[in-house]
Amino acid sequence: MHARVQYPESIEPLVQFIEQTPPGEILDRTLEKLRAGIDAKTMLTASALAVVRSADLPPGHHGGPLHPLAGLHAITNLVGRLEGEDRFLPILQHVALSNKHINDPVTSPFSLLEFGPLDTSGTDVSRAADLANDGSGEIVTSKGVEANKEAFLKAVRGGKGLVAYHFASAAFARPNWEEYEKAVAGGWRSQGYHGPAHAYTVKKTDAKHPISEGLPEKFDHVVDELYQNSVITPGSVILATAYSDPSKPRGTGKDEPVIWANRYGQGRVVENVLGHDTKAMADPNYQQWMRRCVLWAATGKAE
């Protein structure tokens, strides 16, 4: 088992202090240390190192523990301009924010693990491994990347199931990797778009398919993005659509496909463009459809 990254002995105890102090005590105890003579830059450095090592990005959040890091330079300069114990206030705020991320169940636990340096002496061996039938091995060259891309296509062509979820269909679109577009049955690619997220009705089509068999004819979906102008590859079976209301920004006035199925070689492929965030994915109706999509892609059955 890998150990967590350990910082130099000169600062490791202070990092652990920020990680392990209960949130209700962190301000008073940090103030005690500052009054006892702990250097401001040392405390800020320990605060930044603690949040890097012990806090993860929360789901659906664009900042998370990056917030204490983003303001580090400005805070250091601010401390230098203040006098007396006023200098402690920005430090206390920074330490409290780091401690909050570390102890918040949404952003933790997380461990920045210690790994040995990469041994590049076996480059030729690694390249050969990448070019093996299953495409495994370390990616060390552009040839290795291409080998992994081919391994992905080979796996699906050979019968592995694939569910392309939401924005996954936009990958490898600029420039366009045509085989990936075929493998994921189209989707967003480079021409898709959507208006503001809103609630809308998802309707099952008349297509006969294991995924949609037995499901309600429609359901009222929660607030979500509605993808429009999606690529639908030849042979795709559209299973569900949603009407894009032209009275809404960027509405098309069309029934836009939101779930469809296809084949790539022997592989069963489903494109499901619903589910922009956790609120949309919490919709029980969405979950029912997604579960059946995954089951069909994996087994050919949806029950």
Secondary structure, 3 states (H helix, E strand, C coil): CCCECCCCCCCHHHHHHHHHCCCCCHHHHHHHHHHCCCCHHHHHHHHHHHHHHHCCCCCCCCCCCHHHHHCHHHHHHHHHHCCHHHHHHHHHHHHHHHHHHHHCCCCCCCCCECCCCCCHHHHHHHHHHHCCCCCCCCCCCHHHHHHHHHHHHHHHHCCCCEEEEHHHHHCCECCECHHHHHHCCEECCCCCECCCCEEEEEEECCCCCCCCCCCCCEEEEEEECCCECCEECCCCEEEEEEECCCCCCCCCCCEEEEEEEEEECCEEEEEECCCCCHHHHCCHHHHHHHHHHHHHHHHCCCC
